[in-house]
Amino acid sequence: MKVEGDRFTLSEASKALEGAGTLVGGAWHWTGWTSHARLADGTTVDATDTLTSTGLTSEKTIQDASGKTVKTVTETYVSITPDAYEALRASVLSTVIGIDPTVRPGGKAP
C-alpha cells in the first residue's frame, strides 16, 4: 500500500488484487476511507469503511466482471483487548478446528 496525501493505492504482489482509495480525516488520524479494488477475474469491490468509537464498520458492494452487483455486505468489528483475543483464539482453535491453542505456527509453544 502506498499513501500520498489523502489518497492510497494498493496492490498484491501477484496482481490478484489492485485498487485505490481516499482517506477521510487528518493525516495518520483518519476516521475512514473509501476504496475501489479489482480482482484478477474482473470482480470489483467498492467499500466505505468508518472508524467508530467501538471499532470499525465496513460497507461493501461486490460486482462481477460484467458489472452486475452480486452481493452487498455490511461488516462491524469491535475492538477487544489482547487477553480477550487470546481467549477467543484458543476457543476457536480447540473447539472448532481441533488444534492445541498453545502451539504457535512452526510448532512452538509460547
C-alpha positions in Angstrom: 0.0 0.0 0.0 1.2 3.5 -0.9 -0.2 6.6 0.7 0.1 10.1 -0.8 -1.8 12.8 1.0 -5.4 11.7 1.3 -5.1 9.0 -1.4 -3.8 5.5 -1.4 -3.1 2.7 -3.9 -2.9 -1.0 -3.1 -1.5 -3.9 -5.0 -1.0 -7.6 -4.1 2.4 -8.9 -5.3 0.8 -11.3 -7.9 -1.6 -8.7 -9.1 -4.5 -10.8 -7.8 -5.9 -7.5 -6.2 -5.3 -3.9 -7.2 -7.1 -0.8 -6.1 -7.1 2.8 -4.9 -9.0 4.9 -2.4 -9.4 8.1 -0.5 -8.7 8.6 3.2 -11.0 10.7 5.4 -9.7 12.9 8.2 -6.3 14.3 9.1 -3.1 12.6 8.0 -2.4 9.5 10.2 -5.6 10.3 12.2 -8.0 9.1 9.6 -11.6 8.4 10.5 -12.4 6.3 7.5 -11.8 5.6 3.8 -13.4 4.7 0.6 -11.9 2.3 -1.9 -12.3 0.6 -5.2 -10.5 -2.7 -5.8 -10.3 -5.1 -8.8 -9.6 -8.8 -8.6 -7.8 -10.7 -11.3 -11.0 -12.2 -12.6 -12.6 -8.7 -13.1 -14.7 -8.8 -9.9 -14.7 -5.3 -8.2 -15.3 -4.3 -4.6 -16.3 -0.8 -3.6 -16.1 -0.1 0.1 -16.7 2.6 2.6 -15.0 2.0 5.9 -15.6 4.1 9.1 -13.7 4.0 12.4 -16.2 4.3 15.3 -15.8 4.7 19.0 -16.0 1.0 19.4 -14.2 -0.4 16.3 -14.8 -0.4 12.5 -17.8 -0.5 10.2 -17.4 -1.5 6.5 -20.0 -1.5 3.8 -19.0 -3.3 0.5 -20.6 -3.7 -2.9 -19.3 -6.6 -4.9 -19.8 -6.7 -8.7 -18.9 -9.4 -11.1 -16.8 -8.8 -14.3 -19.9 -7.7 -16.2 -20.7 -5.0 -13.6 -23.7 -6.9 -12.0 -23.9 -6.4 -8.3 -23.7 -9.9 -6.8 -23.5 -9.0 -3.1 -23.7 -6.2 -0.6 -22.0 -6.7 2.7 -22.0 -4.7 6.0 -19.4 -5.7 8.5 -19.0 -4.5 12.1 -15.8 -5.1 14.0 -15.5 -4.3 17.7 -12.2 -3.6 19.5 -11.1 -6.2 22.0 -8.3 -6.5 24.5 -5.3 -8.7 23.8 -6.4 -11.1 26.6 -9.9 -11.4 25.0 -8.3 -12.1 21.6 -6.2 -14.9 23.1 -9.2 -16.4 24.9 -11.3 -16.3 21.7 -8.4 -17.7 19.6 -7.9 -20.6 22.0 -11.6 -21.4 21.9 -11.8 -21.4 18.1 -8.7 -23.4 17.7 -9.6 -26.1 20.3 -13.4 -26.5 19.8 -13.9 -25.6 16.1 -10.6 -26.6 14.4 -9.4 -29.2 16.9 -5.9 -27.7 17.3 -3.9 -27.3 20.5 -4.1 -23.5 21.1 -0.8 -23.4 22.9 1.1 -24.4 19.8 2.0 -21.5 17.5 2.9 -21.6 13.8 6.1 -23.6 13.3 5.1 -26.0 16.1 6.4 -23.9 19.0 4.6 -23.4 22.3 4.5 -19.8 23.6 
